[in-house]
């Protein structure tokens, strides 16, 4: 039987590719935290609560048109509620039409089939370069 946390991650990636941001955001618990340990100055390091996650992510497809999630590896831990994921997002920067390709590592903690903590270890410098110094969102 697949780990429920792994299944939830794959569902999240499916919704992201479908650009179903309300569906993606609904996977987060009311008290969820979205964390960016490598956030650059001026960008949030933590978004707390589903409402704040909504406000942060709802317009994501207007910034990045993610067309593929490739090179996916899910590492299950001794705690079935926690997984470590590696993946590459491939798409287009909407404002410029330039290609976007960035590698991510995320640590997800799941409770009751919802994400309660999503720690996103991405490269903010690479993202800024790809986005032309504009708004950086992972």
N, C-alpha and C positions, 0 to 999 in steps of 0.2 A: 504494500500500500504506500503511495507517495506521501511524503512529508507534507502536511497541510500548508506550512510556510512556503515550501517550494511551489506548490500549486498556486498559491496566492500571488507569488512573484510572477509566474508565467501568465496568470490572468491580468496582472497589472501591465505587463509588457504588451499583451494583446490589445488592451484598451488604449494604451499610449499610441500604438501604431494605428489604431482606428480613429485616433484623434477624439476619442470619447472622454474628454476631460471630466465631465460630471461623473461618469462611471469610474474613472481612475481615482478621483478624489473621494468617492464614496467608499473606497477600500480602506481609507484611513479612519481610525477610531476618533470619537469626539475629542479625546484628550491626546491625540497623536502629536509627535514631534518630528519635524523634518530638520535634520541637522547637516551643516556643511562645515566640517572641521577645517577645511582649507579655504574658507571664504576670504576673498580679498577685502581690503579696507573699503568701507562704504557699502558693502553687501551684507545681508543678514547671515549670521552664523547659525541661527536657530529660528524656526517658525513653529509656534506652539498652538495646537488646537486645529480641528478640521476646518473651521471657518477661516482661519488665517492661511492654512494650506490651500484652501479654495482660492482665496484672493491672490496668492502667490502663483498658483499654477494654472488658473482657468484660461488665461490667454497664451499659454505656452505654444500652441500650434501657430500663433501669429508671429512668433519669434523664430522657432525652429520647426521645420517640416521634417519630422523624423519619418523615414521611409523604411528603414530596416533596423533590426536589432540583431547583431551578429556576434559571433565568438562568445556565446553564452556558456558560462560555467557556474554551477551552483554548488557551493560547499555546505553540506549539512553539518551541524555541530552536535555536540553531545546534548545540547538543549534543543528539543524539537521546535521551540518557539523562535529560535535564532538561526538565520542562514547568512552566509556571505556569498555575494554574487559578483561575477565579473562579466562585463558585456561591453560591446561597442555600439554606439548609436551612430547611424549613418543617415544623412539627409541633406537638406538645403537650408541655408540661412535665408529666411523669407525676405528680409530687407534688401539683400544684395544679390540673391540668386546663387551665391557661392556655395560650393559643396561643404558639408559639415561631416566630420568623422572624429569622434572622441571616445576614448576608452574610460569606462567607469568601474569603480568597485563600490558596492553598497552593502551595508549590513542592515538587515531587516529583523525587527522583533515583532512577532505576531501574537495577538491575543483574541480569542473568539472570532477567528476568521477576518480580522482587521489588522492593519498595520498600526502599531503603537509607537514605533520608532523606526525611522529611515535615516540612517547615517550615510551620506553621499560623499564618497572620497573621489573627487574629480579634480582635474587640473585646471584651476581658474585662469592661469596664464594662457594656456592653449585655447580655452574657451573665449577669452578676451580677444586673442589674435583672430580666431575664426569669426567672431562677431564684430570685428572692426572696432574694438574698444567700447562697444555699446553695452547695453544691459546684459549682465551675465546671470544666467539661470541655468541650473543643471538639469 
